[in-house]
């Protein structure tokens, strides 16, 4: 049984593997104890205190993603633990602890010296932790694998978008997210965030090919991605992926609570909105080539099934 000590954190949390229990205390609010499982996404504004507990024999993986520009050291997460050998109690003298919490010397010694672990600690089998309450998940957690799909293309893929409608706390965090699942050998349309947002993408499952093209029209990345990989797509850069036969799933944090994307191919692609004359002039192509180009991808939006 492993336990991550209470600490302050900010950002979006995603559970890619396992199940467990989390405690969340919003500023000036009571503790919420929630059951967490694979696919859960949790938005945590500034000032939130959390603890995380895995009582099972299987692994529990918690993916923390957030804005570190305001951290103690810019660009790094600030681990601010309340207990343990590096907790805030250890920095105060006995007198200050006694005065602040109105306790005696023996209690101070217990508070300062009993927990010698740091960060993640192993609990004894007889330790009892709070039981989760189903009602506490309301408004705090969205399970991306069970939520209604925003887009679902047969034999190609689907996506769930986290925004202020289905997880209101992302408005306070200032981040949005999506979970995208591609079927085997399917393709995700080349697209970009048109509201200048960055994307931080974690590959949850499967593998596939990825290409990223910069604003100058040059390919800046071509690689194979697989489960466990993490990558950043800069502002306005266009990205596309093709899944391997086993499929490809990824979870992206986007630096806006209500992300807006432009897709360049497919039935809702930008080219479909442009007039034939503009296309012919832009590509310097004859009429028959423009008509052929426009006639393709009239029913597939965002995700494209494997070629027949």
Buried (B, 14 or more C-beta within 10 A) or exposed (E): BBBBBBBBBBBBBBBBBBBBBBBBBBEEEEBBBBBBBBBBBBBBBBEBBBBBBBBEEEEBEBBEBBBBEEBEEEEEBEBBBEBBBBBEBBEBEEEEBBEEEEBEEEEBEEBBEEBEBBBEBEBEEEEEBEEBEEEBBEEBBBBBBEBEBBBBBEEBBBBBBBBBEBBEBBBBBBBBBBBBBBBBBBBBBBBBBBBEBBBBBBBBBBBBBBBBBEEEEEEBBEEEBBBEBEBEBBBBBBBBBBBBEBBBBBBBBBBBBBBEBBBBBBBBBBBEEEEEEEBBEEEEBEEEEBEEBBEEBEEBBBBBBBEE
